[in-house]
Amino acid sequence: GGRKLTVRLKTNLSIELFNEEGKILKSFPASTSKDDDVLYGEAKSDFSTLKKELKNLVSMQSLRLQQSLAKGKKWTKESYEELFVQNPVMQLFAMTLIFGTYKENKLDKTFRYSGDGSYADIEDNAFELAVDAEIRLVHPCEMSKEDKQKWNEQLSDYELSQPFPQLARPVFDKSSITK
């Protein structure tokens, strides 16, 4: 009908629904006598489908990214930006996950996407991604305890939560394994 609702994607990979006045709605509003029954039904169905599909997408992408972390999947700058910067859903993953640039298969620098087209390093300073960068998700065994703490603090400062436990992932060394 004549009402206009707005849906926004939140940084925690969920959605918010707003009325015309900008007020957050907890659920899809009830039909009124001014609503067109067909349009209302379609809008309500579309919203329900969107919520379900987003939940499935987030779950699937989270699993894929965990597999990428475990396998050491590599991206070029171009493929990274195509996947993570140009895609609104994947941007939110990139804002909360820690990536690294690698030289000769060794971690060189860590960074995350800031959400505004720029990148931040561990000190929250601007980070320039080289054209020839080899990029991977950083496994916590590659970082010191202090670096993991700094990244956790930065994410906390921006009220960001990781979609899966990248920094909190358990790391075992040889001394913790018994024969």
Contacts in CASP RR format, 6 or more apart in sequence:
PFRMAT RR
TARGET T0000
AUTHOR 0000-0000-0000
METHOD contacts of the structure
MODEL  1
GGRKLTVRLKTNLSIELFNEEGKILKSFPASTSKDDDVLYGEAKSDFSTL
KKELKNLVSMQSLRLQQSLAKGKKWTKESYEELFVQNPVMQLFAMTLIFG
TYKENKLDKTFRYSGDGSYADIEDNAFELAVDAEIRLVHPCEMSKEDKQK
WNEQLSDYELSQPFPQLARPVFDKSSITK
1 34 0 8 1.000
1 35 0 8 1.000
1 36 0 8 1.000
1 39 0 8 1.000
1 40 0 8 1.000
2 34 0 8 1.000
2 35 0 8 1.000
3 19 0 8 1.000
3 20 0 8 1.000
3 29 0 8 1.000
3 32 0 8 1.000
3 34 0 8 1.000
3 35 0 8 1.000
4 20 0 8 1.000
5 17 0 8 1.000
5 18 0 8 1.000
5 19 0 8 1.000
5 20 0 8 1.000
5 25 0 8 1.000
5 28 0 8 1.000
5 29 0 8 1.000
5 43 0 8 1.000
5 47 0 8 1.000
6 17 0 8 1.000
6 18 0 8 1.000
6 22 0 8 1.000
7 15 0 8 1.000
7 16 0 8 1.000
7 17 0 8 1.000
7 18 0 8 1.000
7 47 0 8 1.000
7 50 0 8 1.000
8 15 0 8 1.000
8 16 0 8 1.000
8 18 0 8 1.000
9 15 0 8 1.000
9 54 0 8 1.000
9 88 0 8 1.000
9 89 0 8 1.000
9 92 0 8 1.000
10 16 0 8 1.000
11 92 0 8 1.000
11 95 0 8 1.000
11 96 0 8 1.000
11 159 0 8 1.000
11 160 0 8 1.000
12 92 0 8 1.000
12 161 0 8 1.000
13 54 0 8 1.000
13 58 0 8 1.000
13 89 0 8 1.000
13 92 0 8 1.000
13 93 0 8 1.000
13 163 0 8 1.000
14 54 0 8 1.000
15 50 0 8 1.000
15 51 0 8 1.000
15 54 0 8 1.000
16 24 0 8 1.000
17 24 0 8 1.000
17 25 0 8 1.000
17 27 0 8 1.000
17 28 0 8 1.000
17 47 0 8 1.000
18 24 0 8 1.000
18 25 0 8 1.000
19 25 0 8 1.000
19 29 0 8 1.000
28 43 0 8 1.000
28 44 0 8 1.000
28 47 0 8 1.000
28 48 0 8 1.000
31 37 0 8 1.000
31 40 0 8 1.000
31 41 0 8 1.000
54 89 0 8 1.000
57 89 0 8 1.000
58 89 0 8 1.000
58 163 0 8 1.000
61 89 0 8 1.000
61 90 0 8 1.000
61 93 0 8 1.000
61 163 0 8 1.000
62 93 0 8 1.000
62 163 0 8 1.000
62 164 0 8 1.000
65 93 0 8 1.000
65 97 0 8 1.000
65 137 0 8 1.000
65 163 0 8 1.000
65 164 0 8 1.000
66 164 0 8 1.000
67 73 0 8 1.000
68 136 0 8 1.000
68 137 0 8 1.000
69 137 0 8 1.000
69 139 0 8 1.000
69 166 0 8 1.000
72 136 0 8 1.000
72 137 0 8 1.000
72 139 0 8 1.000
73 136 0 8 1.000
73 137 0 8 1.000
74 102 0 8 1.000
74 134 0 8 1.000
74 135 0 8 1.000
74 136 0 8 1.000
75 83 0 8 1.000
75 134 0 8 1.000
75 135 0 8 1.000
75 136 0 8 1.000
76 132 0 8 1.000
76 133 0 8 1.000
76 134 0 8 1.000
76 135 0 8 1.000
77 129 0 8 1.000
77 130 0 8 1.000
77 131 0 8 1.000
77 132 0 8 1.000
77 133 0 8 1.000
77 135 0 8 1.000
80 99 0 8 1.000
80 129 0 8 1.000
80 133 0 8 1.000
80 135 0 8 1.000
83 90 0 8 1.000
84 90 0 8 1.000
84 91 0 8 1.000
84 93 0 8 1.000
84 94 0 8 1.000
84 113 0 8 1.000
85 91 0 8 1.000
85 94 0 8 1.000
85 113 0 8 1.000
85 117 0 8 1.000
91 113 0 8 1.000
91 115 0 8 1.000
93 163 0 8 1.000
94 112 0 8 1.000
94 113 0 8 1.000
94 115 0 8 1.000
95 112 0 8 1.000
95 113 0 8 1.000
95 114 0 8 1.000
95 115 0 8 1.000
95 158 0 8 1.000
95 160 0 8 1.000
96 112 0 8 1.000
96 155 0 8 1.000
96 160 0 8 1.000
96 161 0 8 1.000
96 162 0 8 1.000
96 163 0 8 1.000
97 112 0 8 1.000
97 137 0 8 1.000
97 162 0 8 1.000
97 163 0 8 1.000
97 166 0 8 1.000
98 110 0 8 1.000
98 111 0 8 1.000
98 112 0 8 1.000
98 137 0 8 1.000
98 138 0 8 1.000
98 143 0 8 1.000
98 151 0 8 1.000
98 166 0 8 1.000
98 167 0 8 1.000
99 110 0 8 1.000
99 111 0 8 1.000
99 112 0 8 1.000
99 113 0 8 1.000
99 135 0 8 1.000
99 136 0 8 1.000
99 137 0 8 1.000
99 138 0 8 1.000
100 107 0 8 1.000
100 108 0 8 1.000
100 109 0 8 1.000
100 110 0 8 1.000
100 111 0 8 1.000
100 135 0 8 1.000
100 136 0 8 1.000
100 137 0 8 1.000
100 138 0 8 1.000
101 107 0 8 1.000
101 108 0 8 1.000
101 109 0 8 1.000
101 111 0 8 1.000
101 129 0 8 1.000
101 130 0 8 1.000
101 133 0 8 1.000
101 134 0 8 1.000
101 135 0 8 1.000
102 108 0 8 1.000
102 134 0 8 1.000
102 135 0 8 1.000
102 136 0 8 1.000
103 134 0 8 1.000
107 138 0 8 1.000
107 142 0 8 1.000
107 143 0 8 1.000
109 121 0 8 1.000
109 127 0 8 1.000
110 121 0 8 1.000
110 122 0 8 1.000
110 138 0 8 1.000
110 143 0 8 1.000
110 147 0 8 1.000
110 151 0 8 1.000
111 119 0 8 1.000
111 120 0 8 1.000
111 121 0 8 1.000
111 122 0 8 1.000
111 127 0 8 1.000
111 129 0 8 1.000
112 119 0 8 1.000
112 120 0 8 1.000
112 151 0 8 1.000
112 154 0 8 1.000
113 119 0 8 1.000
114 120 0 8 1.000
118 126 0 8 1.000
118 127 0 8 1.000
119 126 0 8 1.000
119 127 0 8 1.000
119 128 0 8 1.000
119 129 0 8 1.000
120 126 0 8 1.000
120 127 0 8 1.000
120 154 0 8 1.000
121 127 0 8 1.000
122 147 0 8 1.000
122 150 0 8 1.000
122 151 0 8 1.000
122 154 0 8 1.000
123 150 0 8 1.000
124 154 0 8 1.000
124 157 0 8 1.000
129 135 0 8 1.000
137 166 0 8 1.000
138 166 0 8 1.000
139 169 0 8 1.000
140 148 0 8 1.000
140 166 0 8 1.000
140 167 0 8 1.000
140 168 0 8 1.000
140 169 0 8 1.000
140 171 0 8 1.000
141 171 0 8 1.000
143 151 0 8 1.000
143 167 0 8 1.000
148 167 0 8 1.000
151 167 0 8 1.000
152 167 0 8 1.000
155 161 0 8 1.000
155 162 0 8 1.000
162 168 0 8 1.000
END
